[in-house]
Amino acid sequence: MHSNMTTTAYLLTLDGHDPTGGSGQTADLATWAALGWRGASIITALTAQNSYGVQSVQATDVTVLRNSLRALLADGEPAAVKIGMIGHAAAAEEVAQFIEARQCPVVWDPRLTSADGCELWIRAHGGGLAMRLARRADLITANRAEACALLDLPVWEVGPPTAAWINAIRSRWLETGGPHRAVVVKAGHTWGVHSTDWVVTHSTVLPLVGRRLPRSAHGSGNVHASVCAARLAEGWSALDAAAEAQLRAHAGIDQAIAIGPGRPMTRTDARADSGDLPWLPLPGQSEEPPPDFARLSGQIGFYPVVPDADWVLRLLEWGVCTLQLRIKEIEGAALRMQIRQAVQAAREVPGTQLFINDHWREAIEAGAYGVHLGQDDVHTADLPALHTAGLRLGLSTHTPGEIARAHALRPSYIALGAVFPTTLKAMPTRPLGLERLAQWRQWLSPRYPVVAIGGITLAQMPAVRATGVSGAAVVSAVTQAANPRLAVREALHIWPACADEAMAQAMV
């Protein structure tokens, strides 16, 4: 008899058992469940612990560990493996052999000591094995103390990692394997106003800065590493995985659950919002974010993106109050004339929010309401000049890493996309879909209005609005419509764009 059931992809944790449920494989499984993944676990050690800390550790018998690994593989290969506590060198050897035979992403979260100093792995017997684990791992998520011990480097307390640190990480941990391997050096056990994790790859060193919380919580490292494993299994970059992991760990600590008189337990299904967002400063930018750009003066709603000033004039006549001028084909005097014409027309209609795409110099010169920039543009635009001129700023984002970059600049709104497959522009990232759009919108709330963009038709606008975003940017739904005016009328009935929604209805 044949079953119609299909095998479900799963993530595997190799970690110790925490009887409190606050860390170890229990926390990994709970985190994966919150992310919608099925998890499997093999216990590498049993622990005696409570909310005060670890009292003792008993490593799993190596034969049991080996048989457990073999038995699990009979049901299929894991989509990713996360390694945490390893009880002793013999267990580490077994784990090393196991991951060296796998093709899936591997995340290693070294557990040399717990936060209270109880030794979990005798380093004297594990140096060479630690190197094997490090060289096979696609991502290593070590806090500074663990990285110090493994790399035999002096303690690094504040500021960016030194050249000696970077060279050691690259030469000893990243010298083998593909270009996408990375290390996240976490700052959870350091001091300061901010808590900065450093993402180190073969070619980059990037800070993810977070608001430091006044307390710690049991199991935050498990939440961080297991989120990374899930996102690597889905094909995300190390930076994007680390950005979401930091966000979720921060929310989990902030909403930690008391399990006794000692440390609380990190919540694995915490609801993150803009207070939990990490930010990724531009090169040379301080960890302290700049002043916020000016807030929008009205609602966003229906937000057409059009190619010339003539379209702007028509849309203003038809009652559109938030729109974007995106000119791609002309430059010089002709470009400046188009922008001046559009800006002047927008000024004559109260409540209009006109954003100029990319051409920030011309926007400042024309006295535009705002500018919309892509991720590449923020490296070349004069953001302080835009801020001084009082322009609003909208930024495009497609991934958690790009959201972190946008958050470092404190824009007026953030655009998320592409929501659906697009026909006008090839996108390097997969469409978000409505479920992820709603989730990322929650991350940005309440600080930022969110604009959904990419592949949105008029028929899809009600479902997009139901995710809670502040507006929907559309291109072909207007400019390629058989009857653009009728399309605008329909869109404004679905989602008015003026500060006073009754004004939009009256103008159609």
Secondary structure as GFF3:
##gff-version 3
##sequence-region A 1 508
A	DSSP	beta_strand	10	17	.	.	.	ID=ss1
A	DSSP	alpha_helix	24	35	.	.	.	ID=ss2
A	DSSP	beta_strand	38	50	.	.	.	ID=ss3
A	DSSP	beta_strand	53	59	.	.	.	ID=ss4
A	DSSP	alpha_helix	62	73	.	.	.	ID=ss5
A	DSSP	beta_strand	80	83	.	.	.	ID=ss6
A	DSSP	alpha_helix	89	100	.	.	.	ID=ss7
A	DSSP	beta_strand	106	108	.	.	.	ID=ss8
A	DSSP	three_ten_helix	123	125	.	.	.	ID=ss9
A	DSSP	alpha_helix	127	136	.	.	.	ID=ss10
A	DSSP	beta_strand	139	143	.	.	.	ID=ss11
A	DSSP	alpha_helix	144	151	.	.	.	ID=ss12
A	DSSP	alpha_helix	163	168	.	.	.	ID=ss13
A	DSSP	pi_helix	169	173	.	.	.	ID=ss14
A	DSSP	beta_strand	182	186	.	.	.	ID=ss15
A	DSSP	beta_strand	194	200	.	.	.	ID=ss16
A	DSSP	beta_strand	205	211	.	.	.	ID=ss17
A	DSSP	alpha_helix	220	233	.	.	.	ID=ss18
A	DSSP	alpha_helix	238	254	.	.	.	ID=ss19
A	DSSP	three_ten_helix	274	276	.	.	.	ID=ss20
A	DSSP	beta_strand	301	306	.	.	.	ID=ss21
A	DSSP	alpha_helix	309	317	.	.	.	ID=ss22
A	DSSP	beta_strand	322	325	.	.	.	ID=ss23
A	DSSP	alpha_helix	332	347	.	.	.	ID=ss24
A	DSSP	beta_strand	353	357	.	.	.	ID=ss25
A	DSSP	alpha_helix	360	366	.	.	.	ID=ss26
A	DSSP	beta_strand	370	373	.	.	.	ID=ss27
A	DSSP	three_ten_helix	377	379	.	.	.	ID=ss28
A	DSSP	alpha_helix	383	388	.	.	.	ID=ss29
A	DSSP	beta_strand	392	397	.	.	.	ID=ss30
A	DSSP	alpha_helix	400	409	.	.	.	ID=ss31
A	DSSP	beta_strand	413	417	.	.	.	ID=ss32
A	DSSP	alpha_helix	433	444	.	.	.	ID=ss33
A	DSSP	beta_strand	450	453	.	.	.	ID=ss34
A	DSSP	three_ten_helix	458	460	.	.	.	ID=ss35
A	DSSP	alpha_helix	461	465	.	.	.	ID=ss36
A	DSSP	beta_strand	471	474	.	.	.	ID=ss37
A	DSSP	alpha_helix	476	479	.	.	.	ID=ss38
A	DSSP	alpha_helix	484	494	.	.	.	ID=ss39
A	DSSP	alpha_helix	501	507	.	.	.	ID=ss40
###
